[in-house]
Amino acid sequence: MSKEKKQSFMQGIITLMFSQVLIKILGLFYKLYLTNKNGFGDAGNAIYNSGFQIYALLLTISSIGVPNAVAKLISEKLSVGDNRGAQKIFKVAFAFFSVVGFTGSALLFCGSDFIANVWLQIPEAKLTLIILAPSIFFVSLISVLRGYFNGHENMKPMAQSQTIEQFTKTICTVAIVELICFFMGNKDTTAVMAAGANLATSIATFIGFIYLIYLYNKKDSIITKMNLGEKGDFESKSAIKNVIIQIDD
């Protein structure tokens, strides 16, 4: 690793460390806000957390280990000067986890009624589950994009995207909940506020995804990179297998 590249990598690590501190502070802020919000209380927390637990479970299944697996495979290709191979790993992983993420989102969306009423036994959580469903798709792709940048030893996009997501989530949580209270007045808004707070999560993941796509497209067009020929189809199967093996490891 060149001196300049090493310095850039260390700067990325330091940026990531500071971003994690900021993320924790912002997370604490919006959680305290919800806990102390009139009309939210224990019932709101129960709806919010129960829905979020199911979302977290599906999210774990669809994206755990993906950034590290993609980063490792891309790094290995780049270390031997195989830039085409590194790009192949990325675009195949992106396509594969698009399907995985979409499947996870569809399962949560379509199964929201059953999950809320049978598994959680909290019917009010249905709206929360529906609202959280798109996040699984976006986070799956975010995981691949972060792995791509990490594989290039560029940690800054990961730190920046995480900070943007958390900042967006905090601002949107407060704004959405306040708007719900304003427009619904004295009605029972607990379930709607819980869903609104989780809507902030979906918005934040979408913003994070758009930001990473923007950074990626500064290098080249993702649409061009997704075009695979017949040879690419064979290599794609091998690349998918390699990513899955790395995740299992």
Secondary structure, 3 states (H helix, E strand, C coil): CCHHHHHHHHHHHHHHHHHHHHHHHHHHHHHHHHHCCCCCHHHHHHHHHHHHHHHHHHHHHHHCCHHHHHHHHHHHHHHCCCHHHHHHHHHHHHHHHHHHHHHHHHHHHHCHHHHHHHHCCCHHHHHHHHHHHHHHHHHHHHHHHHHHHHHCCCCHHHHHHHHHHHHHHHHHHHHHHHHHHHHHCCCCCHHHHHHHHHHHHHHHHHHHHHHHHHHHHCCCCHHHHCCCCHHHHHHHHHHHHHHHHHHHC
